[in-house]
Amino acid sequence: MEPLTYQDFTLKAHLRDRAGVEERLRALGFAYIGLDEQRDTYFEISPGKLKLRQGTIENLVTHYERVADKAAEKTVVYVYDLNPSPQQIADLYARHTVVGVVEKSRRIYRLGNVKIHLDTTADAAEFLEIEVFDHTNQQPAQELEAKCHQVRESLGVGSGDLLPTGYFTA
């Protein structure tokens, strides 16, 4: 399977001070995109994860795997289809076994090629995700990873709060 010309580095962490992080995001110039009520359905696949996201802002089908690279994770993307059709969704359920579902409320912020997600899961746990991306595969991976850590430090997120691999592990 050949990866797409898409790369990103991602950090996930426990969110300890939502109000403080949101204040820092505004001070840094991040734009608030909105509140996305998301349902992520994960399907059995190898390698990586196959996810159907159904949200009030973001809707997609993606097949990806995350590879640890220091404290950040590099995402290798095989499929990234925005706004899947009802037929694409039906095909997912027909061809793959569901292995899990994660429901969350996601506050989305963006500045250039950096997205920040402030998530609250169904069990009221709060998380922060930093995603630094390049959809053209033109930026050096080291620059993307460095920017990911720079944003983490700017938001006051300690390395002890970092989480590997996300909320759903299959």
N, C-alpha and C positions, 0 to 999 in steps of 0.2 A: 504494500500500500504506500503510495507516494504522498508525502505531506504537501499541504498548500503553501503558497508564498505568503505566509502569515506567521508572525512570531510575537510572543509576548512573554513577559516575566511577571509572576504573580507572587504576592505575599498575602497570607491570611493571618489574622491575629484576633485574640479576644479583645473586645471593645470595652474598655474600662470607664471612659469618660466621654460619652457621646456629645454632650454639649460643648466640652472643651475642644474635641476634634472638629466639630462643625464650625466653631469659631475660628480655629486655625485654617480650615479649608477656605472660608470666606476671606480671611486675611491674605492667603496665598493666591487669591484670584480664581478659585474654582467656581464654576457655575453649577447651580443646583438644577438637575434635569427633572427630577420628580420622584414620586414614590411609586414603586413597581411592586404589585402583589404578584408573587411568582410561585409557580408550581413546577418543580423540576422532577421529571420522571427519568430514571436511569434504567437502561436496558443492558442485558448481558452481551458482552462483546470482548474480543481480545485482538489486539492489545488496547489498553486504555479504557475510556468511558464513552458511552453513547448516551447523550442527554437530549431530551425534549424539554425545552423551556416554554412554558405558557404563562405570559404575564400581561399586565395592563400596559406596559411600555415595550418590553423586549419579548420577542417570540422567535425561537430558533431551534434548529436541530444541529447538533455538533457532535462529532466524534473526535476525541482528543486524548492525549496522554500528557501527564506532567512528569517532567524529569527534574529531580533535585539538582540544583546548581548553587552550592553554598547554602545560604538561608532562603533564597528565592527558588521558585520552580519555573523552569522553562516549559512553555506549552508547545507541543507538537500537534498541529491541527490537520486532520485528514478530511473532515467535512465541516462546513460552516454555512448553513443555509438559513438565511433570515426569512421570517414570515412564511413558514412551511404551509403548503396547501392541505386541505382536509385529507386528500388522497395520500400525501406524503406521511401524514400522521397515522392514518389507517394502516399504511404499509409497515410502519415501525412496529405497531402492535401485532401485526400479522406475522412478521419475520423474526421478532426478538422477544425474549422473555423479560418481563419487568423484574428488576432486582431491588428497587427502592424508589421512594418518593421523598422529596424535601420541599416543604412549604415555608415561605419566608416573605417578609416585607423588606424591600430593599430601597434605601434612599440612595440615589445615584448622583454623583458629582463628576464633573469633567473639566479638564484644563489641557488643551492640546491632545497629545497622545497618552494621557494618563486618565484613567477612570478610577474613582473611589466608590466603593459600595459599603454602606453601613447597613448591616443585615440584622433583622430580628427573626429568629426561627419560631416555629409553632410552640416550642417549649419556653419561649421568652429569653433564650440565650442571645447575646449580642456579639457580633463579629464585625471586623473591618477587613476589607479586601482592597489591595492596591494592585492595579493592572496597568502595566506600561507596555504598549503595543506598537507594532509596525506592520501594517497590512501589505506593504510593498516588499518586505524583506530586504530593505536597503540599508537600514541602520545596523551598525555592529552590535552583536548580542551583548558585548561587555558594556556598551553605553546604556542599553535598555536596563540591564541588571543594576548598574550603578545608579541610574535614575530611580529605580524602584526603592533602593535602600535610602537614597537621599530624601525621597518623599516620606518614607517611614520615619526617618529621624526628624523631619520637619513637623510631623504630626505628633511627635512625642511617644511613639510606640516603641516599647522596649523589646529587645530580642527575646526576653523570657515570655512574652505574650504570643509569640509566633506559633502557628499551627501548621503541621505538614498536611498536604494533599486535600484539604477542604473539609466540608461537612459530611459528605457521604463517601464512605469507603466500602467498595464491594470486593 
